[in-house]
Amino acid sequence: MIKLSRMADYGILLASRMAADSKRVYRAQELSDYSTLPITTVNKILSKLTRSNITESHRGANGGYKLALSAEKITVRDIIDVIDGKIALTNCAENSDVNCSLLNLCPTQRNWQIINNAVCDALDSVNIAEMANPEISFSISNNSNNNKSSNL
């Protein structure tokens, strides 16, 4: 089963919340209360997002976190890559230095790379602004489903 980690899912949730008012600075406790996630989990996610320049932190009495870029420029894949690491459905799709012992006799490697790229492209095609606004995502989903059903 291919499944997104809970932490990546939570990261998308928190970024989507911040996208609701991208000029506003959100306290970690406020995001914890909103999401019902433990404050330690929220802090861990915000720390990763800040180190990757997806969010920025502001110190002081009115401090907290906000998106470092516009929500339209942050993709779902960006968040997943930061929280879980680069997406790789198989080891050979990972583009790592680890060589598969079956590489020389495996006819599927090229196709796995194509599939991996398709998944990455799909995640790149949805941004945090769309995730924060279900009506936009719903219309995108409906359009792609309509196109698919007309091709059947």
VEXZABA-801343 format. One record per residue (C-alpha): residue number from 0; residue in one letter; x, y, z. Coordinates in Angstrom, 2 decimals. Example, Ala and Ser with C-alpha at 12.3 -4.5 7.8 and 13.67 -1.06 7.14 Angstrom:
REM VEXZABA-801343
pos|code|x|y|z
0|A|12.30|-4.50|7.80
1|S|13.67|-1.06|7.14
END
This chain:
REM VEXZABA-801343
pos|code|x|y|z
0|M|0.00|0.00|0.00
1|I|1.21|3.46|-0.87
2|K|0.32|5.75|1.98
3|L|1.25|9.25|3.06
4|S|2.69|9.48|6.56
5|R|0.60|11.07|9.27
6|M|3.26|13.72|9.79
7|A|3.13|14.75|6.11
8|D|-0.67|14.81|6.26
9|Y|-0.47|16.98|9.38
10|G|2.08|19.25|7.68
11|I|-0.33|19.81|4.80
12|L|-3.12|20.49|7.29
13|L|-1.06|23.10|9.18
14|A|0.16|24.79|5.99
15|S|-3.42|24.87|4.69
16|R|-4.56|26.52|7.90
17|M|-1.85|29.17|7.55
18|A|-2.90|29.69|3.92
19|A|-6.34|30.82|5.12
20|D|-4.74|34.14|6.12
21|S|-1.20|34.16|4.77
22|K|-0.34|37.59|6.22
23|R|-1.16|36.48|9.74
24|V|1.36|35.02|12.19
25|Y|0.05|31.85|13.85
26|R|1.24|30.72|17.26
27|A|2.16|27.03|17.51
28|Q|-0.32|26.60|20.36
29|E|-3.08|28.09|18.22
30|L|-2.29|25.62|15.41
31|S|-2.23|22.82|17.97
32|D|-5.64|23.84|19.30
33|Y|-7.06|24.13|15.77
34|S|-5.75|20.75|14.63
35|T|-6.07|18.96|18.01
36|L|-2.50|17.75|17.48
37|P|-0.09|17.68|20.42
38|I|2.03|20.82|20.63
39|T|5.19|18.70|20.33
40|T|3.98|17.34|16.98
41|V|3.09|20.81|15.73
42|N|6.48|22.16|16.81
43|K|8.31|19.30|15.09
44|I|6.45|19.91|11.82
45|L|6.86|23.69|11.97
46|S|10.56|23.28|12.64
47|K|10.99|21.15|9.50
48|L|8.90|23.51|7.40
49|T|10.88|26.51|8.66
50|R|14.26|24.87|7.99
51|S|13.07|24.28|4.42
52|N|11.85|27.87|3.98
53|I|8.21|26.91|3.56
54|T|7.30|28.74|6.75
55|E|9.13|31.45|8.60
56|S|9.24|31.99|12.32
57|H|8.81|35.30|14.10
58|R|10.12|35.78|17.62
59|G|8.69|37.89|20.38
60|A|5.41|38.41|22.16
61|N|3.50|38.46|18.87
62|G|5.67|35.75|17.36
63|G|4.74|32.57|15.66
64|Y|4.78|31.14|12.15
65|K|3.52|32.09|8.73
66|L|4.01|30.85|5.20
67|A|7.27|32.10|3.71
68|L|5.82|31.97|0.18
69|S|2.37|32.48|-1.21
70|A|0.19|29.40|-0.77
71|E|-0.09|29.13|-4.57
72|K|3.68|28.54|-4.79
73|I|3.81|25.75|-2.19
74|T|2.79|22.36|-3.55
75|V|1.60|19.28|-1.73
76|R|4.78|17.59|-2.92
77|D|6.91|20.33|-1.32
78|I|5.43|19.52|2.09
79|I|5.72|15.75|1.63
80|D|9.36|16.05|0.51
81|V|10.21|18.10|3.61
82|I|8.43|15.85|6.10
83|D|8.96|12.39|4.59
84|G|11.83|12.87|2.17
85|K|11.78|12.54|-1.59
86|I|9.00|10.41|-3.04
87|A|10.18|7.05|-4.34
88|L|7.77|4.22|-5.01
89|T|10.67|1.78|-5.43
90|N|14.36|1.83|-4.56
91|C|15.34|2.27|-8.21
92|A|13.01|5.28|-8.51
93|E|14.75|6.90|-5.59
94|N|17.76|8.11|-7.61
95|S|20.00|7.24|-4.71
96|D|23.50|5.82|-4.69
97|V|22.12|2.46|-3.58
98|N|22.24|0.13|-6.55
99|C|19.74|-2.64|-6.89
100|S|21.32|-6.05|-7.44
101|L|18.63|-6.77|-10.04
102|L|19.22|-3.59|-12.04
103|N|20.91|-5.27|-15.00
104|L|18.14|-7.81|-15.51
105|C|15.09|-5.80|-14.46
106|P|12.80|-4.73|-17.29
107|T|10.56|-2.64|-14.99
108|Q|12.96|0.04|-13.78
109|R|12.14|2.53|-16.55
110|N|8.40|2.05|-16.04
111|W|8.70|2.49|-12.28
112|Q|10.50|5.78|-12.93
113|I|7.67|6.88|-15.25
114|I|5.08|5.94|-12.60
115|N|7.07|7.68|-9.85
116|N|7.31|10.83|-11.99
117|A|3.54|10.74|-12.64
118|V|2.83|10.59|-8.90
119|C|5.26|13.46|-8.27
120|D|3.69|15.51|-11.08
121|A|0.21|14.93|-9.62
122|L|1.37|16.11|-6.18
123|D|3.10|19.10|-7.79
124|S|-0.13|20.04|-9.56
125|V|-2.00|20.79|-6.30
126|N|-0.91|23.71|-4.17
127|I|-1.64|24.60|-0.57
128|A|-4.11|27.33|-1.57
129|E|-6.17|24.65|-3.33
130|M|-5.90|22.33|-0.33
131|A|-7.09|25.15|1.93
132|N|-10.09|25.77|-0.31
133|P|-12.05|22.54|-0.88
134|E|-14.28|24.14|-3.52
135|I|-11.27|24.71|-5.79
136|S|-10.00|21.16|-5.27
137|F|-13.47|19.76|-5.82
138|S|-13.82|21.53|-9.17
139|I|-10.39|20.28|-10.27
140|S|-11.32|16.75|-9.22
141|N|-14.67|16.95|-10.98
142|N|-13.08|18.19|-14.20
143|S|-10.52|15.40|-14.28
144|N|-13.20|12.79|-13.50
145|N|-15.41|14.18|-16.27
146|N|-12.55|13.98|-18.72
147|K|-11.83|10.38|-17.73
148|S|-15.42|9.26|-18.04
149|S|-15.73|10.81|-21.49
150|N|-12.73|8.78|-22.65
151|L|-14.29|5.46|-21.58
END
